[in-house]
Amino acid sequence: MADVFNKEKRSDIMRHVRSKGNKTTELKLIKVFKSFDITGWRRNYPVIGHPDFVFPDKHIAIFVDGCFWHGHDCRNTRPEDNKEYWEKKRQRNIEHDIQINKRFLSRGWTVIRIWECELQKKNQEKLLSKIAVLMN
Ligand SMILES: [Zn+2]
């Protein structure tokens, strides 16, 4: 497939897409929260790192990470085009994620990272084990 944008332009576009967050995955997670009576979450909470959800009372930050962007080793999207370019970007995201985790942990927060693919029905058990700490 021909790339109609040059690298800079594409990079801008993708950054824009990413900065808006993935509404679909967030909404899926909200549905899960509701079905398990999990309350107390906030979106767009003004804290460094921009977690997708924050439970201020519990000091828990939740990130929903796109498998492609954050380098999950699953079957979600591994395009061969521009492989090196994406790989570099992914590496940067992964390193950034680690830094953010550290910041929260050093302040006594818990960080929960949920992979996009774990929001699929077939992976629900995995998801539930990650968010079990929110159920009480
Ligand atoms: Zn995945």
Residues whose N, C-alpha, C, O or C-beta is under 5 A from the ligand:
A	BS01	ZN	C67 H72 C74 N76 W115 C117
